[in-house]
Amino acid sequence: MKHLIRAAAGALLIPVFALAATPAVQAQESFRIGFVNPDRVLREAQPAKAAQAKLEAEFLKREKDLTAQGEALKTASERFEREATTLSESQRTARQRALVDQDRDFQRRRREFQEDLNARKNEELQQVYERANRVVKQVAEAEKYDAILQEAIYINPKHDITDKVIKALNASTTAPSAGK
């Protein structure tokens, strides 16, 4: 009799546990997670490519000038090395000072160039990141994602929405120019 009561009680509890577990499983199934690869967005999205092209155009002349100054310094240094034995002590000292001054100026200009380039690059990338984050949010809301990750050790490709974000970002870039 005791066994029969325990068996009946156990049989009644199994459906209760099954019912209690069902909402958790359903909640788990309805939780949508997505992943965006920000590096790919910066490589492939049109706004990122446009920002890169803008930076290249903006800094191309300064870069060419620096390259030319570096080549001139190298040539002058090589010429000094060849002619150093035939120069008087005062001429050699004067040319060495001139080369040191030229090198100091070159290094200063190169450092300033790099600092300016990095600052502008950060400005442009920040704008791209802000636009990309707005697009990620739009995609997440439209497709009812609960969470979007940007960094993960592993992500199943079925959760990767990077292509959708790139397409939406590209579409948002071309839409304003169509109205102009």
N, C-alpha and C positions, 0 to 999 in steps of 0.2 A: 504494500500500500504506500509506504514512504517513497519507494522508487517510482511509483506511478505519479505521485504528487510532484516529485522533483522533475520528472520527465515532462509533465504537463506545464510546470512553471518554466522549465527551460525552453519548451516549445513556444511559450508565450513571449519570453524575453527575446528570442532570436528575431522575430519581426520588429520588435521595438528597437533593437540595436540597428537593424537594417534601415528602419525609417529614420533613425537619428543620424546615421551615416550618409544617407542619401542627400540631404541638403549640403553637407560639406563637399561631397563629390560634385554636385551641381554647381556650387559656388566656385570650386576649383576649376571646373570646365569653363565657366563664364569669365574668368579672369584672363584678360588678354594682355600679353606682353610683346613688345617689339624691340628691335635693335636697330640702331643707326650707326654706321661706320663714318665718323667725322672726317677721317683722313681721305676716304673715297669721295666724300662730298666736296672736300677742298680740291681734290684732283680733277673731278669730272663735271662738277656743276658749272654752268655758264657764268654765274656771277663771280665765282672764284677764278675762272679763266680770264674774265674781263679785268678783274682786279690785278692779276698777275701781268697782263698785257699793259695795263695802265702804269704799273710800277716800272716795267721794263722801258716803256717809252719815256717816262719821267726821268729815269736815272741813266739812260743810255749815253747821253752826251758826257756826263760827268765820268762815267766808267771809261769811255773812250779816251777822255783827257787824262785820266789817271794811268791808263795803260800806256799812252804815249809818253807821259812823264816818266814812268818806270823804265820804258825802253831807252829813253834819252839818258837817264841816269846810269843805266847799265852800259850803254855805249861809251859814255864819258868815263866811267870807271875803268872799262877795258882799255880805253885809249890812254888813260893815266898810267895804268899798269905797264903798258908797252913803252911809254915815253919816260917813265919815272927815272930810269938810269941816265938819260941824257939831259935831264933838267938840273938847274942849279938848286941848291938847298932852299933858297927863298921861293923860287918858282914851285918847287915840289910842295912846300908847306902851304903856299897860297892855294894851289889846286886841291890839296887835301882838304883844307878848310872849306873851299867852295863845294867839294863833293859831299862833305859832312853836312853842310847847310842844305844842299839840295836833297839829300837823303832825309834829313829831319823834316823838311817841308813836305816831301813825298809821303812820309809815314803819317804826318799830321793830317794831310788831305785824305789819305786812305782811311784813317780812323774816323774822321768826320763823315766821309762818304758812307762807311759801314753803319755808323750810328744813325745817320739820316735815313738810310735805306731800312734799317731795322724798325725805326720809329714809324715810318710810313707803311711798312709791311704790316706792323701790328694794327695800325689804324684801319687799313683795308680789310685785313682778316677779321677784325672785330665786327665790322659792318656785315661781312659775309656770314659770320657766326650768328649774329643777331637775326638776319633774314632767315638763315637755315633753321634756327630754333623756332621762329614763328611758323615756318612751314611744317616742321615736325609736329608742333602743337596742333596745327590745322589738320594734318593727316591723322594724328592720334584721336582727335575729337570726331572727325568724320567717320573713322572706321572703328570707333569705340574701343580704343586701347586703354588699358588701365595704367600701364607703365611703359615707358620707352627708355631703354638703356643705351648708353654711348660707349661703355667699356665693359668688356666681359672676357673671361678667360676662354670660354667656349660658348657659342650660340648656335642653335640649330638653324640652318639656312631658311627654314620655313618662317622664322620669326624676324628675318632681316627685311626691313622696310626701306633700306637705303635707296634702292632704285626708285621707289615711289617718291621719296623725298627729293631726289635729284630731278625727276621729271616735273614735280610740282614747283620746285625752285626755278627750273628752266622756263616753265610755263609762266610763272609770275614775272620773270625777267623779260620775256618777249611780249607779254600783255601790255605793259605801259608804252612800249615803243610802237605798238600797232595803233594806239590811240593818238600818237603824235602826228 
